[in-house]
Amino acid sequence: MVRLARPLVVVFTVLMVVPSPLFAGGDADQPAPGWSCSLGLSYMATTGNTSTTTGGLTFDCDHTGKDWKSVSRLDALRERRDGHLNAERFNARTQLTHIGPRRWGLSYGAELHRDRFAGINLRSVLNLGAGATYALSGVTSLDVNLGGTWTYTDLIKDSTRSTIGGMVAGRLTWKISPNATFKQDLELYPNFTESNDYRVVASTSLEAAINKRLALKLSYLVRYDNLPAPGKVSTDTTTTTSLVIHF
């Protein structure tokens, strides 16, 4: 995972910063206005600091207005068996990006993460930077975010700490067909004061519509922490099968 992460940082940075004929064009590609929300009833399998299968919930809500667009997500899982708690995780985040006459706009967001089995009582992240959307083709788009971060981490078996770092994030969306959508997300969080302290979050998903309101979704999530909490492993994965309700 470490060997893969560093080349990906370089690739995404080049794509976002260096002008390219692929991304040529003066005006930003404007997303369609309105709300798009969904609730996922999920079956999840985890590996890493937990190894279990359990039910869970995901909630996504995107909104595009005249001047701003927002992307929000909440996911939670909890597994108790024979009176013992075997897994518990909560993550909530939102990101707002200004839609202006130019491609790049102001972007800021916040995230809350709790995973006691990974040794994290609470992690909160605030970010501020710039975001953009590139239409690579009629069926493919790339959303990118670059910025700085302030991260507060409360570890269960260690002291709290606050760090200043960065964020490099991208989402590739491919509309395979009118009924199927593929998404690939990659997020990198370096620590500016300690080079060995960085995190990588990557997810891959495929959603197929059953009808206008229902869809089936398969996803695979990897969370990598190069300096995990004491006594914990660096990599956690979650494989999810969901029945998604759009509204």
FIMI-75293 format. One record per residue (C-alpha): residue in one letter; x, y, z. Coordinates in steps of 0.1 Angstrom, whole numbers, padded with zeros to 4 digits, always signed. Layout:
! residues N
AXYZ...
! end
This chain:
! residues 247
M+0000+0000+0000V+0029+0024+0008R+0046+0017-0025L+0014+0024-0043A+0005+0055-0024R+0035+0077-0033P+0033+0073-0071L-0004+0080-0069V+0003+0113-0051V+0026+0123-0079V+0001+0113-0106F-0028+0131-0090T-0007+0162-0083V+0004+0164-0119L-0031+0160-0132M-0044+0187-0109V-0017+0213-0112V-0001+0210-0146P-0022+0222-0176S-0029+0195-0200P-0047+0193-0234L-0070+0167-0219F-0083+0193-0195A-0082+0222-0218G-0111+0247-0218G-0119+0281-0203D-0151+0275-0184A-0159+0250-0157D-0181+0220-0165Q-0212+0228-0146P-0230+0199-0128A-0267+0196-0130P-0285+0215-0102G-0307+0199-0076W-0306+0173-0048S-0294+0137-0050C-0298+0116-0018S-0296+0079-0010L-0298+0055+0019G-0279+0022+0018L-0289-0009+0038S-0256-0027+0039Y-0240-0060+0046M-0203-0054+0055A-0173-0076+0059T-0142-0061+0076T-0106-0071+0080G-0077-0055+0099N-0083-0043+0134T-0117-0060+0132S-0126-0092+0113T-0163-0096+0112T-0195-0095+0091T-0223-0073+0101G-0251-0050+0089G-0246-0012+0085L-0260+0020+0071T-0248+0045+0046F-0263+0079+0038D-0252+0101+0009C-0266+0135+0000D-0253+0158-0028H-0266+0192-0036T-0258+0215-0065G-0270+0251-0064K-0263+0282-0084D-0230+0291-0067W-0221+0261-0045K-0222+0223-0045S-0220+0201-0015V-0212+0164-0010S-0221+0147+0023R-0217+0112+0035L-0224+0092+0067D-0217+0056+0073A-0219+0034+0104L-0214-0002+0114R-0218-0021+0147E-0216-0058+0154R-0224-0074+0188R-0224-0112+0192D-0229-0133+0223G-0229-0102+0244H-0195-0090+0231L-0190-0059+0209N-0168-0070+0179A-0169-0039+0157E-0181-0003+0159R-0173+0025+0135F-0188+0059+0126N-0178+0083+0099A-0195+0116+0089R-0182+0142+0064T-0192+0171+0042Q-0174+0191+0015L-0186+0224+0000T-0171+0238-0033H-0178+0271-0049I-0190+0270-0085G-0177+0300-0103P-0168+0312-0138R-0134+0296-0136R-0128+0259-0132W-0112+0260-0097G-0132+0273-0068L-0129+0277-0030S-0135+0244-0012Y-0138+0235+0025G-0151+0207+0046A-0151+0187+0078E-0149+0150+0088L-0156+0131+0121H-0143+0096+0125R-0146+0072+0154D-0132+0036+0154R-0124+0024+0189F-0112-0010+0175A-0085+0010+0156G-0077+0029+0188I-0094+0061+0177N-0118+0076+0202L-0124+0106+0179R-0106+0121+0149S-0119+0154+0135V-0105+0170+0103L-0110+0205+0089N-0098+0213+0054L-0096+0244+0033G-0084+0247-0003A-0096+0245-0039G-0118+0221-0059A-0126+0215-0095T-0146+0192-0118Y-0133+0180-0151A-0155+0164-0178L-0131+0139-0193S-0157+0127-0218G-0195+0125-0221V-0196+0096-0195T-0165+0103-0174S-0157+0130-0149L-0130+0138-0124D-0136+0158-0092V-0104+0170-0074N-0096+0188-0042L-0064+0202-0029G-0060+0219+0004G-0045+0222+0039T-0059+0204+0070W-0061+0207+0107T-0065+0173+0124Y-0074+0166+0160T-0070+0130+0172D-0080+0115+0205L-0064+0081+0209I-0078+0056+0234K-0044+0045+0247D-0024+0077+0240S-0026+0114+0245T-0045+0137+0221R-0027+0155+0193S-0033+0183+0168T-0015+0184+0135I-0013+0206+0104G-0012+0187+0071G-0025+0186+0036M-0052+0169+0015V-0050+0155-0021A-0083+0140-0031G-0099+0128-0063R-0130+0110-0075L-0133+0094-0109T-0169+0088-0120W-0177+0066-0151K-0212+0062-0163I-0208+0027-0178S-0244+0026-0190P-0277+0044-0183N-0281+0019-0154A-0246+0014-0141T-0220+0038-0125F-0184+0031-0114K-0166+0054-0089Q-0130+0054-0078D-0120+0076-0048L-0085+0083-0035E-0076+0106-0006L-0042+0113+0008Y-0035+0131+0041P+0002+0140+0047N+0014+0155+0080F+0036+0185+0074T+0055+0182+0107E+0062+0144+0106S+0068+0129+0072N+0061+0093+0084D+0026+0102+0097Y+0003+0100+0067R-0030+0084+0059V-0045+0070+0027V-0082+0063+0021A-0092+0045-0012S-0126+0032-0023T-0140+0015-0054S-0177+0011-0060L-0201-0002-0087E-0238+0006-0086A-0265-0009-0108A-0300+0005-0109I-0329-0019-0104N-0355+0009-0111K-0357+0046-0106R-0356+0044-0068L-0337+0011-0060A-0301+0000-0069L-0276-0026-0059K-0241-0014-0049L-0208-0032-0043S-0179-0013-0028Y-0145-0019-0014L-0129+0005+0011V-0092+0006+0023R-0081+0028+0052Y-0043+0029+0057D-0026+0047+0086N+0012+0047+0084L+0014+0055+0121P-0015+0037+0137A-0025+0038+0173P-0003+0018+0197G-0009-0019+0193K-0031-0015+0162V-0025-0026+0125S-0021+0000+0097T-0047-0013+0072D-0084-0018+0076T-0107-0029+0048T-0145-0030+0044T-0163-0049+0016T-0199-0038+0013T-0230-0050-0005S-0259-0025-0003L-0295-0021-0013V-0296+0016-0021I-0328+0037-0019H-0327+0070-0039F-0349+0099-0030
! end
